[in-house]
């Protein structure tokens, strides 16, 4: 049974990835067609074509390697300045110059005279910006939708006012984890007779609606007596007991220790539906974490390379689509979750993946979308400055000159993919 559920998790994740890739490319293609740009291909995947169909001037299809996708926008590379778009330059001096010339030639092999006004590079900078930002923006929207479904539809694990455990002895955070001794004082909760399952409803006359509210009241109580009202077995009871003062981590700064009131209970985690504010704050946390992960990606890739040859694998490190698929299989089987929990876990994994893809694609380097976005913004800035200074329009930005950078970045990304896939096969990240 677990093998079947594992397989279903992997398949569901792969389908989700394929849909995400397709919607990303749709985010490029839809505005491109609206702006009149000629689009000849729309493919999910790379490598050999598995299936394709032509509708109008655009060929739609699926390729064999599900590691991305692409939309062919005609005229991404402009011709050389003062050159005819159909002119083919046969030879050049210098490797990079020849590469650029060959790329320009390939770009215009199938361009007809009637296509000249539909070339990408000839469009206004703001249209280029919308087209290139459309893909990663769709990924962000997907992430928002999935996080909203999970947190507002299913809920999030939050501490409740129901007691999960009652500590036997009162010890500081610094001593947490050690075994209680006969010399340790018994916790106030133990003295009061509180038990797991009790739901605390009032503390010193204040109605309790959340664990955070209860925590604040306990910490502020110091060593004074407290009247605690709780429900057990459908009946309401009240006990009075003095809380202790212990050094504990500050709520606003866990690295700082403060002396506060202590009762000695931990909460039961329950699924609670959240509001838009929680979705927004969680997205903010994920965005911050993703930005940090991308910033540290070079060092983490070194660690992955070491793990590929025997070193320990960092469970928090980067993984490939292969590794993420294995994780998808594990998260729907580990801890024997309910079907609802399985769906939530897959959706959260896909949401996190879409957020990473969006932010990674915004990096201002070719061949990533961010490189073309940077080119469009630079074009707008250059033309704006020329207009203010009364100078002639400098025209479009020749992104072809950045092709050597694009080739280098592309080669680096391919190398990273190979290392990640290999590491995910020989030394995969495991949750269980």
Protein Blocks (a to p, Z undefined) as FASTA:
>chain_A
ZZmmmmmmmmmmmmmmmmmmmmmmmmmmmmmmmnopacfbdcedehjdfbdcdehjbccd
ddfblcbccdddehkaccdehiafklccfbdchjklmmmmmmmmmmmmmccfklmmmgfk
lpcfklmmmmmmmmmmmmmmmmmmmmmmmmmmnopcdddfbdfbdcfbdcdfklgoiacd
fkbccdfklmnopaehiacfbgghiacfbfklmmmmmmmnomaccdddddeehiacdddd
dddddddddfklmkbccddddfbpacddddddddfklmmmmmmmmmmmmmmmmmmmmmmm
mmmmmmmnopacdfkbccdfklmmmmmmmmmmggpiafklmmmmmmmmmmmmmmmmmmmm
mpccdfbfklmmmmmmmmmmmmmmmmmnopacebjadfklmmmmmmmmmmmmmmmmmmmm
mmmmmmccdfZZ
